[in-house]
């Protein structure tokens, strides 16, 4: 497969590029926002097993927020866990899959009207390397928490 030979940094750049093409600069800084704490409370109730939350700022190609539980799941602190690390710890054989999912997620949303985007959740899984060197299977669920004006 052609994508398997690409170095990790290419996938990182490509993911940041497709995110930024479908976003604009956010109005708020979400790090201490109550709505994220409420989201965590809801996920605590419905989640099965260990989990962590991250909030992506696609415009900047970075995580605006990472919950403390990332340390329980992958062994990294919230300051260590960023988009670069997220891509680097993906199993090399799963990285093309992760990239294709991100690409399809973006392409699909380009064709939806603004109000419809909040109705979808995108799920996939892949292997990620724990800080201890062992791989863990991650089940990822992406959804829009809020939208800016140019996402239509």
Short mmCIF file of the C-alpha atoms (twelve columns), coordinates in Angstrom:
data_MODEL
# 
_entry.id   MODEL 
# 
loop_
_atom_site.group_PDB 
_atom_site.id 
_atom_site.type_symbol 
_atom_site.label_atom_id 
_atom_site.label_alt_id 
_atom_site.label_comp_id 
_atom_site.label_asym_id 
_atom_site.label_seq_id 
_atom_site.Cartn_x 
_atom_site.Cartn_y 
_atom_site.Cartn_z 
_atom_site.pdbx_PDB_model_num 
ATOM 1   C CA . UNK A 1   0.000   0.000  0.000  1 
ATOM 2   C CA . UNK A 2   1.392   3.398  -0.976 1 
ATOM 3   C CA . UNK A 3   0.525   5.210  2.296  1 
ATOM 4   C CA . UNK A 4   2.359   2.696  4.506  1 
ATOM 5   C CA . UNK A 5   5.736   3.941  3.309  1 
ATOM 6   C CA . UNK A 6   5.105   7.590  4.207  1 
ATOM 7   C CA . UNK A 7   6.928   8.807  7.307  1 
ATOM 8   C CA . UNK A 8   4.871   9.708  10.376 1 
ATOM 9   C CA . UNK A 9   5.530   13.441 9.997  1 
ATOM 10  C CA . UNK A 10  3.753   13.395 6.613  1 
ATOM 11  C CA . UNK A 11  0.589   12.042 8.225  1 
ATOM 12  C CA . UNK A 12  0.771   14.694 10.918 1 
ATOM 13  C CA . UNK A 13  1.051   17.464 8.338  1 
ATOM 14  C CA . UNK A 14  -1.707  15.979 6.206  1 
ATOM 15  C CA . UNK A 15  -4.118  15.646 9.140  1 
ATOM 16  C CA . UNK A 16  -3.439  19.209 10.264 1 
ATOM 17  C CA . UNK A 17  -4.011  20.398 6.692  1 
ATOM 18  C CA . UNK A 18  -7.373  18.681 6.225  1 
ATOM 19  C CA . UNK A 19  -8.557  19.887 9.636  1 
ATOM 20  C CA . UNK A 20  -7.588  23.487 8.913  1 
ATOM 21  C CA . UNK A 21  -9.336  23.458 5.540  1 
ATOM 22  C CA . UNK A 22  -12.649 22.856 7.276  1 
ATOM 23  C CA . UNK A 23  -12.349 25.259 10.212 1 
ATOM 24  C CA . UNK A 24  -11.789 28.793 11.336 1 
ATOM 25  C CA . UNK A 25  -10.157 30.381 14.337 1 
ATOM 26  C CA . UNK A 26  -12.252 29.646 17.458 1 
ATOM 27  C CA . UNK A 27  -13.750 32.452 19.476 1 
ATOM 28  C CA . UNK A 28  -13.066 30.980 22.922 1 
ATOM 29  C CA . UNK A 29  -10.336 29.263 24.877 1 
ATOM 30  C CA . UNK A 30  -11.915 26.036 26.074 1 
ATOM 31  C CA . UNK A 31  -9.454  24.900 28.696 1 
ATOM 32  C CA . UNK A 32  -11.511 25.933 31.733 1 
ATOM 33  C CA . UNK A 33  -14.982 26.083 30.217 1 
ATOM 34  C CA . UNK A 34  -17.829 24.584 32.247 1 
ATOM 35  C CA . UNK A 35  -19.347 22.871 29.208 1 
ATOM 36  C CA . UNK A 36  -16.319 20.567 29.019 1 
ATOM 37  C CA . UNK A 37  -16.684 19.640 32.652 1 
ATOM 38  C CA . UNK A 38  -20.362 18.841 32.000 1 
ATOM 39  C CA . UNK A 39  -19.325 16.742 29.005 1 
ATOM 40  C CA . UNK A 40  -16.911 14.814 31.217 1 
ATOM 41  C CA . UNK A 41  -19.673 14.205 33.769 1 
ATOM 42  C CA . UNK A 42  -21.914 12.742 31.076 1 
ATOM 43  C CA . UNK A 43  -19.134 10.552 29.697 1 
ATOM 44  C CA . UNK A 44  -18.342 9.317  33.220 1 
ATOM 45  C CA . UNK A 45  -21.880 7.970  33.409 1 
ATOM 46  C CA . UNK A 46  -22.072 6.307  29.986 1 
ATOM 47  C CA . UNK A 47  -18.469 5.176  29.468 1 
ATOM 48  C CA . UNK A 48  -17.458 1.560  29.781 1 
ATOM 49  C CA . UNK A 49  -13.849 1.231  30.882 1 
ATOM 50  C CA . UNK A 50  -11.027 3.743  30.992 1 
ATOM 51  C CA . UNK A 51  -11.249 6.734  28.702 1 
ATOM 52  C CA . UNK A 52  -9.880  10.206 28.185 1 
ATOM 53  C CA . UNK A 53  -11.231 13.268 26.423 1 
ATOM 54  C CA . UNK A 54  -9.438  15.560 24.040 1 
ATOM 55  C CA . UNK A 55  -10.800 18.586 22.269 1 
ATOM 56  C CA . UNK A 56  -9.303  19.429 18.901 1 
ATOM 57  C CA . UNK A 57  -8.798  22.928 17.609 1 
ATOM 58  C CA . UNK A 58  -8.661  22.054 13.898 1 
ATOM 59  C CA . UNK A 59  -7.788  25.600 12.907 1 
ATOM 60  C CA . UNK A 60  -4.548  25.421 14.892 1 
ATOM 61  C CA . UNK A 61  -4.048  21.669 14.423 1 
ATOM 62  C CA . UNK A 62  -3.714  21.021 18.138 1 
ATOM 63  C CA . UNK A 63  -5.547  19.776 21.180 1 
ATOM 64  C CA . UNK A 64  -7.177  22.592 23.164 1 
ATOM 65  C CA . UNK A 65  -7.883  20.276 26.073 1 
ATOM 66  C CA . UNK A 66  -6.754  16.822 27.214 1 
ATOM 67  C CA . UNK A 67  -8.278  15.254 30.318 1 
ATOM 68  C CA . UNK A 68  -6.128  13.875 33.119 1 
ATOM 69  C CA . UNK A 69  -7.366  10.339 32.376 1 
ATOM 70  C CA . UNK A 70  -4.951  10.169 29.419 1 
ATOM 71  C CA . UNK A 71  -2.356  9.112  32.003 1 
ATOM 72  C CA . UNK A 72  -4.490  6.106  33.053 1 
ATOM 73  C CA . UNK A 73  -5.085  5.033  29.461 1 
ATOM 74  C CA . UNK A 74  -1.738  5.742  27.748 1 
ATOM 75  C CA . UNK A 75  0.672   6.728  30.533 1 
ATOM 76  C CA . UNK A 76  1.258   10.294 29.305 1 
ATOM 77  C CA . UNK A 77  0.548   13.486 31.199 1 
ATOM 78  C CA . UNK A 78  -1.734  16.128 29.725 1 
ATOM 79  C CA . UNK A 79  1.284   18.302 28.940 1 
ATOM 80  C CA . UNK A 80  3.039   15.459 27.091 1 
ATOM 81  C CA . UNK A 81  0.011   14.386 25.062 1 
ATOM 82  C CA . UNK A 82  -0.375  16.536 21.967 1 
ATOM 83  C CA . UNK A 83  -1.327  15.917 18.352 1 
ATOM 84  C CA . UNK A 84  2.263   15.168 17.364 1 
ATOM 85  C CA . UNK A 85  2.512   12.459 20.028 1 
ATOM 86  C CA . UNK A 86  -0.950  11.138 19.177 1 
ATOM 87  C CA . UNK A 87  0.207   10.492 15.600 1 
ATOM 88  C CA . UNK A 88  3.653   9.200  16.624 1 
ATOM 89  C CA . UNK A 89  2.246   6.553  18.986 1 
ATOM 90  C CA . UNK A 90  -0.205  5.164  16.438 1 
ATOM 91  C CA . UNK A 91  0.857   1.714  15.339 1 
ATOM 92  C CA . UNK A 92  2.682   2.104  11.995 1 
ATOM 93  C CA . UNK A 93  0.326   -0.364 10.291 1 
ATOM 94  C CA . UNK A 94  -2.727  1.534  11.600 1 
ATOM 95  C CA . UNK A 95  -1.544  5.021  10.647 1 
ATOM 96  C CA . UNK A 96  -2.821  4.885  7.045  1 
ATOM 97  C CA . UNK A 97  -6.219  3.823  8.436  1 
ATOM 98  C CA . UNK A 98  -6.245  6.716  10.933 1 
ATOM 99  C CA . UNK A 99  -5.361  9.163  8.178  1 
ATOM 100 C CA . UNK A 100 -8.051  7.817  5.828  1 
ATOM 101 C CA . UNK A 101 -10.678 8.101  8.583  1 
ATOM 102 C CA . UNK A 102 -9.696  11.731 9.249  1 
ATOM 103 C CA . UNK A 103 -9.817  12.463 5.525  1 
ATOM 104 C CA . UNK A 104 -13.243 10.839 5.080  1 
ATOM 105 C CA . UNK A 105 -14.561 12.589 8.181  1 
ATOM 106 C CA . UNK A 106 -13.565 15.948 6.690  1 
ATOM 107 C CA . UNK A 107 -14.843 15.144 3.189  1 
ATOM 108 C CA . UNK A 108 -18.185 13.940 4.536  1 
ATOM 109 C CA . UNK A 109 -18.647 17.088 6.582  1 
ATOM 110 C CA . UNK A 110 -17.922 19.374 3.652  1 
ATOM 111 C CA . UNK A 111 -21.130 18.056 2.089  1 
ATOM 112 C CA . UNK A 112 -23.369 18.540 5.140  1 
ATOM 113 C CA . UNK A 113 -25.205 21.661 6.125  1 
ATOM 114 C CA . UNK A 114 -24.236 23.296 9.393  1 
ATOM 115 C CA . UNK A 115 -27.136 22.001 11.492 1 
ATOM 116 C CA . UNK A 116 -26.562 18.397 10.365 1 
ATOM 117 C CA . UNK A 117 -22.942 18.263 11.513 1 
ATOM 118 C CA . UNK A 118 -23.921 18.128 15.172 1 
ATOM 119 C CA . UNK A 119 -26.030 15.016 14.538 1 
ATOM 120 C CA . UNK A 120 -23.147 12.698 13.638 1 
ATOM 121 C CA . UNK A 121 -20.595 10.787 15.664 1 
ATOM 122 C CA . UNK A 122 -17.629 9.105  13.955 1 
ATOM 123 C CA . UNK A 123 -16.098 6.017  15.529 1 
ATOM 124 C CA . UNK A 124 -12.989 4.029  14.705 1 
ATOM 125 C CA . UNK A 125 -10.250 2.146  16.482 1 
ATOM 126 C CA . UNK A 126 -6.517  1.732  16.204 1 
ATOM 127 C CA . UNK A 127 -3.533  0.611  18.223 1 
ATOM 128 C CA . UNK A 128 -1.519  3.197  20.146 1 
ATOM 129 C CA . UNK A 129 1.721   2.732  22.037 1 
ATOM 130 C CA . UNK A 130 1.437   3.202  25.795 1 
ATOM 131 C CA . UNK A 131 4.300   5.012  27.467 1 
ATOM 132 C CA . UNK A 132 5.403   1.615  28.841 1 
ATOM 133 C CA . UNK A 133 6.037   0.443  25.241 1 
ATOM 134 C CA . UNK A 134 3.038   -1.891 24.909 1 
ATOM 135 C CA . UNK A 135 0.277   -1.266 22.397 1 
ATOM 136 C CA . UNK A 136 -3.298  -0.638 23.507 1 
ATOM 137 C CA . UNK A 137 -6.396  -0.730 21.340 1 
ATOM 138 C CA . UNK A 138 -8.130  2.670  21.365 1 
ATOM 139 C CA . UNK A 139 -11.751 3.173  20.426 1 
ATOM 140 C CA . UNK A 140 -12.106 6.774  19.254 1 
ATOM 141 C CA . UNK A 141 -15.362 8.703  18.991 1 
ATOM 142 C CA . UNK A 142 -15.289 12.081 17.245 1 
ATOM 143 C CA . UNK A 143 -18.141 14.530 17.150 1 
ATOM 144 C CA . UNK A 144 -18.646 18.245 16.826 1 
ATOM 145 C CA . UNK A 145 -19.085 19.934 20.173 1 
ATOM 146 C CA . UNK A 146 -19.793 23.255 18.512 1 
ATOM 147 C CA . UNK A 147 -19.434 24.799 15.099 1 
ATOM 148 C CA . UNK A 148 -18.077 28.027 13.713 1 
ATOM 149 C CA . UNK A 149 -19.569 29.922 10.793 1 
ATOM 150 C CA . UNK A 150 -17.423 28.585 7.946  1 
ATOM 151 C CA . UNK A 151 -18.150 24.896 8.615  1 
ATOM 152 C CA . UNK A 152 -21.123 24.943 6.287  1 
# 
